[in-house]
Amino acid sequence: MVATVEQLAALVSGRLVGDGKVAIRSARPVDEAGPGDITFIENERYAKLLRTSPASAAIVGPHFRNRRPPMKEDLAVIEVDDPIAAFIAVRAHLSGGTKVRWTGVHPQAWVAPTAKIGRDAAIYPFAYIGDEAEIGEGATIHPGAVIGDRAKVGRNCVVHPNAVLYAEVVLEDRVEVHAGAVLGADGFGYRQADGKHVKVPHTGRLEVGSDVEIGANTTIDRGTFEATRIGEGTKIDNLVMIAHNNQIGRHNLLCSQVGIAGSCKTGDYVVMAGQAGIKDKTVIGDGVVVGAQAGVHRNIPSGQQVLGSPAIPVREQRRLFQMIARLPDMHKQLRELTAQIEAVSALLPMTPSHDGTVGFSEGDDENADPTGF
């Protein structure tokens, strides 16, 4: 689809600066855009890229109104409050929008007779829907996905190919589960009996709140007796492990390869960067930021930022990092000082005393110049 900059400005309710008659064929990032493309700049730090970009137009933020950075004179600009949202809308418009969504139950899907399928749901080939499972209105179950017995999938949820929901897993509305994720498997719980590791049955559930997104190949275990819970709005990256009985708060961000041991609790708006590891039974307060590869072994109060293993406040950890970076120089200085001390000691006339210790010989002045000058 082709549209003029003027038409696109009207689409996103933006303020047009420059030639509105320029024809736009596609929307691309600033480092890929060429003639006939529209791009966007969200952050003023990247505004300088517009000087050399061959793009025909750009979507920019409100800061451009007060201080317009250097750019090509013929570049048409659309000023909006949210450049990313406007760029997404423009990109969808130029691509012709999305195709009409298919709905229904495909003949090659297996749906148990006791399952309930909501209006406008889409059950694709080779999907499995277990006994007494419930699929909400507008939900989409892709090929190869498994919805276990008595599991509940809310309205407008999307379960991507080969994702597995074990029995009694509950997804509230608008949850997206990406390919290969496994929700509701047994936790890693064993006890010692007669010299053997005996499995503890996991009869709890997994409950996932509304507007949660779960990344590909992520695993979330069901509770031992109670429920594992994921709070609404939380976003979970690929390859994350959440163990049994965890209570994850609302609007958390859990990045790839985060591992959370059993029975932990997080507050709201917690961020865990990649490969962070959380010890079992740890409580993490609201707004905490856990840095990449941090090892959390203690409770963290609300609002703290921690880093390192064991994790400590970021400011303290940075001081340690700075000291560690200086260790090679400090080691070199220590060797030089040691050599100087040994050289000076070798010049001092030392004799054994009556008690066996070494000291200055009789008549020597310990304050005298050891070089003899």
Residue pairs with C-beta under 8 A, 6 or more apart in sequence:
1 25
1 93
1 94
1 95
1 96
2 23
2 24
2 25
2 94
3 11
3 23
3 24
3 93
3 94
4 20
4 21
4 22
4 23
4 24
5 16
5 18
5 19
5 20
5 21
5 22
5 24
5 38
5 56
5 57
5 76
5 78
6 16
6 20
6 21
8 14
8 24
8 38
8 57
8 78
8 90
8 93
9 15
9 16
9 20
9 78
11 89
11 90
11 93
12 59
12 78
12 80
12 85
12 86
12 89
12 90
13 80
14 59
14 78
14 79
14 80
14 86
15 65
15 78
15 79
15 80
16 76
16 77
16 78
17 76
17 77
17 78
17 79
18 57
18 74
18 75
18 76
18 77
19 74
19 76
20 76
22 56
22 57
22 76
23 36
23 56
24 36
24 37
24 38
24 56
24 57
24 94
25 36
25 37
25 94
26 36
26 37
26 38
26 91
26 94
26 95
27 37
27 38
27 39
27 40
27 87
27 90
27 91
27 94
28 34
28 37
28 38
28 39
28 55
29 39
29 40
30 39
30 40
30 41
30 46
30 49
30 50
30 53
30 55
30 58
31 49
33 39
33 53
33 54
33 55
34 54
34 55
35 54
35 55
35 56
36 56
37 55
37 56
37 57
38 55
38 56
38 57
38 58
38 59
38 78
38 87
38 90
39 53
39 55
39 57
39 58
39 59
39 87
40 58
40 59
40 60
40 83
40 84
40 86
40 87
41 47
41 49
41 50
41 58
41 59
41 60
41 61
41 83
42 61
42 83
42 84
43 61
44 61
44 63
44 69
47 60
47 64
47 69
47 71
48 69
48 70
50 58
50 69
50 71
50 72
50 75
51 70
51 71
51 72
53 72
53 75
55 75
56 75
56 76
57 75
57 76
57 77
57 78
58 71
58 75
58 76
58 77
58 78
59 77
59 78
59 80
59 83
59 86
59 87
59 90
60 77
60 78
60 79
60 80
60 83
61 79
61 80
61 81
61 82
61 83
62 79
62 80
62 81
64 77
64 79
65 79
71 77
78 86
80 86
92 98
101 122
101 140
102 122
103 120
103 121
103 122
104 122
104 123
105 111
105 117
105 121
105 123
106 123
106 124
106 125
106 127
107 125
108 125
108 126
109 123
109 124
109 125
109 126
109 127
109 128
109 129
109 141
110 127
110 128
110 129
111 117
111 123
111 129
112 129
112 130
112 131
112 132
112 133
112 149
114 131
114 132
115 129
115 130
115 131
115 132
115 133
115 134
115 135
116 132
116 133
116 134
116 135
117 123
117 129
117 135
118 134
118 135
118 136
118 137
118 138
118 139
118 155
119 137
119 138
120 137
120 138
121 135
121 136
121 137
121 138
121 139
121 140
121 141
122 139
122 140
122 141
123 129
123 135
123 141
124 140
124 141
124 142
124 143
124 145
125 143
126 143
126 144
127 141
127 142
127 143
127 144
127 145
127 146
127 147
128 145
128 146
128 147
129 135
129 141
129 147
130 146
130 147
130 148
130 149
130 150
130 151
130 167
131 149
131 150
132 149
132 150
133 147
133 148
133 149
133 150
133 151
133 152
133 153
134 151
134 152
134 153
135 141
135 147
135 153
136 152
136 153
136 154
136 155
136 156
136 157
136 173
137 155
137 156
138 155
138 156
139 153
139 154
139 155
139 156
139 157
139 158
139 159
140 157
140 158
140 159
141 147
141 153
141 159
142 158
142 159
142 160
142 161
142 163
142 179
143 161
144 161
144 162
145 159
145 160
145 161
145 162
145 163
145 164
145 165
146 163
146 164
146 165
147 153
147 159
147 165
148 164
148 165
148 166
148 167
148 168
148 169
148 184
149 167
149 168
150 167
150 168
151 165
151 166
151 167
151 168
151 169
151 170
151 171
151 184
152 169
152 170
152 171
153 159
153 165
153 171
153 175
154 171
154 172
154 173
154 174
154 175
154 210
155 173
155 174
156 173
156 174
157 171
157 173
157 174
157 175
157 176
157 177
158 175
158 176
158 177
159 165
159 177
160 176
160 177
160 178
160 179
160 181
160 216
161 179
162 179
162 180
163 177
163 178
163 179
163 180
163 181
163 182
163 183
164 181
164 182
164 183
164 185
165 171
165 177
165 183
165 184
166 182
166 183
166 184
166 185
166 206
166 222
167 184
168 184
168 205
168 206
168 222
169 183
169 184
169 205
169 206
169 207
169 208
169 222
170 205
170 206
170 207
170 208
171 177
171 208
171 212
172 207
172 208
172 209
172 210
172 212
172 232
173 210
173 211
174 210
174 211
175 208
175 209
175 210
175 211
175 212
175 213
175 214
176 212
176 213
176 214
177 183
177 214
178 213
178 214
178 215
178 216
178 218
178 238
179 216
179 217
180 216
180 217
181 214
181 215
181 216
181 217
181 218
181 219
181 220
182 218
182 219
182 220
183 206
183 208
183 214
183 219
183 220
184 205
184 206
184 220
184 221
184 222
185 219
185 221
185 222
186 199
186 202
186 221
186 222
186 244
187 202
187 221
187 222
187 223
187 224
187 228
187 243
187 244
187 245
187 262
188 221
188 243
188 244
188 262
189 199
189 200
189 202
189 224
189 244
189 262
190 197
190 198
190 199
190 200
191 197
191 198
191 200
192 198
200 224
202 221
202 222
202 223
202 224
202 244
203 224
203 225
204 222
204 223
204 224
204 225
204 226
204 227
204 228
204 244
204 245
205 222
205 223
205 227
205 228
206 220
206 221
206 222
206 223
206 227
206 228
206 229
206 230
207 227
207 228
207 229
207 230
208 214
208 220
208 229
208 230
209 229
209 230
209 231
209 232
209 233
209 234
209 250
210 232
210 233
211 232
211 233
212 230
212 231
212 232
212 233
212 234
212 235
212 236
213 235
213 236
214 220
214 230
214 236
215 236
215 237
215 238
215 239
215 240
215 256
216 238
216 239
217 238
217 239
218 236
218 237
218 238
218 239
218 240
218 241
218 242
219 240
219 241
219 242
220 228
220 230
220 236
220 242
221 228
221 242
221 243
221 244
221 262
222 228
222 244
223 244
223 245
224 244
224 245
226 245
228 242
228 244
228 245
228 246
228 247
229 246
229 247
229 248
230 236
230 242
230 248
231 248
231 249
231 250
231 251
231 252
231 268
232 250
232 251
233 250
233 251
234 248
234 249
234 250
234 251
234 252
234 253
234 254
235 252
235 253
235 254
236 242
236 252
236 254
237 254
237 255
237 256
237 258
237 274
238 256
239 256
239 257
240 254
240 255
240 256
240 257
240 258
240 259
241 258
241 259
241 260
242 248
242 254
242 260
243 260
243 261
243 262
243 263
243 264
243 280
244 262
244 263
245 262
245 263
246 260
246 262
246 263
246 264
246 265
246 266
247 264
247 265
247 266
248 254
248 260
248 266
249 265
249 266
249 267
249 268
249 269
249 270
249 286
250 268
250 269
251 268
251 269
252 266
252 268
252 269
252 270
252 271
252 272
253 270
253 271
253 272
254 260
254 272
255 271
255 272
255 273
255 274
255 276
255 292
256 274
256 275
257 274
257 275
258 272
258 273
258 274
258 275
258 276
258 277
258 278
259 275
259 276
259 277
259 278
260 272
260 278
261 277
261 278
261 279
261 280
261 281
261 282
262 280
262 281
263 280
263 281
264 278
264 279
264 280
264 281
264 282
264 283
264 284
265 282
265 283
265 284
266 283
266 284
266 288
267 284
267 285
267 286
267 287
267 288
267 302
268 286
268 287
269 286
269 287
270 284
270 285
270 286
270 287
270 288
270 289
270 290
271 288
271 289
271 290
272 278
272 290
273 289
273 290
273 291
273 292
273 293
273 294
274 292
274 293
275 292
275 293
276 290
276 291
276 292
276 293
276 294
276 295
276 296
277 294
277 295
277 296
277 309
278 284
278 290
278 296
279 295
279 296
279 297
279 298
282 296
282 297
282 298
282 299
282 300
283 299
283 300
284 290
284 296
284 299
284 300
285 299
285 300
285 301
285 302
285 303
285 304
286 302
286 303
287 302
287 303
288 300
288 301
288 302
288 303
288 304
288 305
288 306
289 304
289 305
289 306
290 296
290 300
290 306
290 307
290 311
291 305
291 306
291 307
291 308
291 311
291 314
291 317
293 309
294 306
294 307
294 308
294 309
294 311
295 308
295 309
295 310
295 311
296 306
296 310
296 311
297 310
297 311
298 310
298 311
300 306
300 311
304 313
305 313
305 314
306 312
306 313
306 314
306 317
307 313
307 314
307 317
307 318
308 317
308 320
311 317
344 370
347 370
347 371
348 360
348 370
349 360
349 361
349 364
349 370
350 358
350 359
350 360
350 361
351 358
351 359
351 360
351 361
351 362
352 358
352 359
353 359
360 366
